[in-house]
């Protein structure tokens, strides 16, 4: 082989090696980018806003714009910035522990959210189970019907429940016409109306994770249990429900977390006497214009929701490691 041919082959191999190295670098960059983008999203739209809210919660109320001090700027240099940092305090958090209003609002919100989550699970599980056992040809249609309410504004749907639940509303008219009741029921501006509104509004968030778990389940296990003499009820509790637990947990979290801080439904359906933390937070921000206290309320609410979830995930991870 001539020197020219050897040189050509060597340069060709070098070119191929360079192209493969570039391809590996490009694939590695794309893989890292896929991971980086969600972290950047969380950084800019969760962590930075949370730090700002946390800083405001350590400030003091002021008749100014913004309505709190200190603002933390560098107009007075680094020394002035650190002097402003020393003005931050935990007085707002101390105030929350001294006023029973906030404690009662937190407890009421957690209780209402927990009851609403259980009711949503009781309503959503049969729906998801029926969708999962339906013929494959109509499942897309059933999914569309579950998602269909999202095509209408959330606020409009809550206002529609006012027309249904009020004393002269559609529900009372129907019950009076059929003779089931002799006088209108008082449902609006009660906790019952809040439960109805939350269950209706968040039902798709429960149904979709449950359907995802039940649809992937191997139903030959149920047939095998029946062949072995297991009653249908026992087969459900021993096979179906345990296999659907991931969907149950996901659905409960998707309903419980936003229900704790719900504002629109308690305000419109629960009336002015409803005590929930979302409504208390709104009053502090817009009625009292006490941004530091309302920020402290929001920070504690976030901790109440995230810390138990993190502990639960760690417990699940440890249980999975033990199973392995």
N, C-alpha and C positions, 0 to 999 in steps of 0.2 A: 504494500500500500504506500502511495506517495505521501510526501510530507504535506502537500496541499489537502489530500483527502483526510489525513489524520487531524489537521488543523480544523477542517470543516466539521468533522464529527465531534471534535472536542467543543467547538463553539456552539454546535447544535445542542449538545448535552447541557452546556452551561446555560443556554437560553431556556431550555425546558425546565432546568432546576430553578432558574430565576422566576419563571412563570408559576411553577408550583409553589414556590415560597410566597410570591405575591398573592396567589390564590388562598394559601393558608392564612396569611395575614388579613386578607379581606374577609374570610370566613370568621376569623377570630374577632375582627372589629365589629362585624354584624352581630355576632353572638353577644359581645359585650354591650353593644348599643341597645339590643333588645332588653337587657337587664338594666341598663343605665336609665332609659327613658322612664320607666315606672318610678324609679327612685327620684329622678328629677321632678316628676309630677307631684310625688308626695312631699318633696322638699319645698316646692314653691306654693303648693295649694293646701298643705296641711301643717308642716313643721313651722315654716316662717309665720303664717297667720297665728298659729298657736303661741309662738314666742311673743308676738305682738300683744295678743290677748292676755297672756300671763304677765307681761310687763305692765299693762294697764291695770290689772288686778292688784298690783303692788303700789299703784299711784294713789293720789288723793283727789277728791272731787274739787273742781274749780269752776267759777263762772267765767268761762273763756272758750276759745275755740282752738284746739279740742278741749272738751270740758274736764280735763284732768291735768295734774302736774306731778312730777316733771315730765317734759316732752322728750328729753334725751336728745340733744343736738350738740354739735361741735362749734357753736358760735363763740363760746368762751374757751375753746381749745380743749386739749385732753384733760387738763386739771378741772375745768368746768364740767366736763362730761362725767368724770368720776365723782365730783361733788354732787351732781344730780343723782348718780347711782346710789349714793349714801342716803338720799331722801326716800328711797323706796322702803316700804314696810309691809308687814302682814296684818295691818289693822283691819282690812276688809274681811279677811278670813276669820279674824277674831270676832268681828261683828256678826258674821253668819252663825257662829256658834252660840251667840247670846240672844238671837232673835228666833223664837220658835216657829215663825212663819216659814222660814226657809227649810228647816228640818221637816216640818209637816208637808211642805210642797214636795220635797224629795221622796218622802215615804209614800205619799199619795200617788205620785207619778210611777214609782216602782210597782206599787200594788195594782194600779190600773193597767200598766203595761203587761204585768205578769198574767192577770186575769184575761186580758184581751188576747195575749199570745196563746193561752190554753184554749180559749174559745175558737180562735182562728185555726188552731191545729185540729180541733174536733170537727170543724166544718170543712177544712181543706183536705184532710186525709182521705175521707171517702171520695171526694171529687178526684183527687190525684190517683187513687186506686182504680176508680172506674175508668179514667182516661188511660191508665197503663194497661188495663185488661181489655180495652176496646179494640176492635179490628184496626190493623195498621193503616187501612185506607182512610179512616176518619179521624185519626189522631191529630194530623195537622189542623183540621178544622176545629177540633176541641181546643187545641193550643191557642188558636186564633181567638176563640171565644173568651178564653181566660185573659188574654192580653188586650182584648178589645176595649175595656174601660180606660186603658191608658191613652186611647186616642182622644179622650175628652179631658178637659181641664180638671185637675183635682179640686180646685175651688168650686167649680160649677157643680161637680158631683156632690160635694158636701152641702152646698146650698139646696140641691134637689132633695136631700134628706130632710131639710127643714120643712119643705112642702109636704113631705110624706108623714112626718112625725108630729106636726103641730096639732092642737086639739081639733081644728077644722080641716085637717089634712086628709090625704087620700086613704091612709090606713084606718083612721077612725071612721071615715065615711063608709068604707067597705065593711068594717065590723058592725057598725050600726045598721047598715042596710041588710046584713045577713042575720041580725038579731043576736049575735054572739055577746054583745055588750049593750047596756041600756043608756050609758052616758060616756062621753069621750074619755079616753085614757090620757093621763098626763105623762107623756114620754119625753117630749122636748124639754131641754134645760134640766136634765137629770143625768145621773151616771149611766143609766141604761142607754140613753141616746149616744153617749160617748163610746160605749162598748160596741154598739151597732155601727157607728161611723168608723171606728178603727178596724173592726173585723171586715167590713165591706171594703175599705180602702186598701188594706194590706193583705187581703186574701190571695191575690196573685203571687205575692212574695213567699207565701207558704206553699202554694200549690206547685209552683214550678220546680223548686228543689226536690219536693216529695215525688213528683212525677219523674224527675230525672233518675232518682234512686230506684223507684219501683219499676220503671220501664226497662232497666238493665238487669233486673232480677231474673234468675233462672227458675221459672215456674215448674220445672220438672221436679224440683224439691218438694213442692206442695203435693204433686201427684204421688210421689214416692211416700210421703207421710200418710196420705189417704190410703194407699195400698197396704200400709202397715197398721191401719186401724186407728189412726190419729183423727179425732174429730176436727171439723173445719175451724172451730174457735181456737182449739189448742194449736193447730197448725199455724194459724195467723200469729198468735202470740209467741210461738217458739221459733218460727222461721221468717215470716213476712216482716213483722215489726222489727226484729233485731237487724235484719238486712237493710231496712229502710232508715235506720238510726242516723246515718250521715245526712240524709235529706231532712229528717226531723230536726236535727241540731242546726243545720244551715237555715231552715225556714224559721225556726224559733228566734235565732239571732237576727235575721233580716226583719222580723216583725217587732221584736222586743226593743231593739236599740232605737229605731226612729220613734216608736210609740212612747218611750220615756220622755223624749223632748218634744212631743207633739204640741202644737199651739193652735192650729186652725180648727181642728175638730173640737177640742174642749171649749174654745172661744165661741164657735157658732152653734154647736149642739148642746154644750154643757151649761151655757149661761154664765152670768157674771160671778156666781158664787163658786164656780169650779176652781179648785186649788191644785194646779199642776205647775211643775217647774218651768215649762216652756212659757206659760202665761205670765208667771212671776218674772221671768227673765225679760220678757217683752215690756212689762210695766216698768222695770228698773231702767231699761234702755230709753224708752220713748216717753213714758209718762213722768218719771222722776229724773230722767237724764243723769242718772248716777252710773256712769260707765265703769268706774272701778269696781263697785259692788257687783254689778251685773257680770263683769268679766270674771270675778271670783266665783260667782255662781256657775258660770259656764265651765270654768276650769275644773271645779269639783264634780260637775255633772260628767265631764269627759273622763275623769279618773274613775268615777263610779262605774262607768260602762266599759272602759278599756282594761282596767286592772283585773277584774274577774275573768274576762275573756282570755287575757294573756296567761293567767294561772290555769285556766281550763285547758288551753292549748298545750301548756307544758305538761300537765297531768296526762293528757292524751298521748303526747310524744313519749313520755316515760312508759305508759302502758303498752304502746306499740313496740318499744324496745324490749320490754320484758317478754312480750309474745314471741318476738324473734328468737 
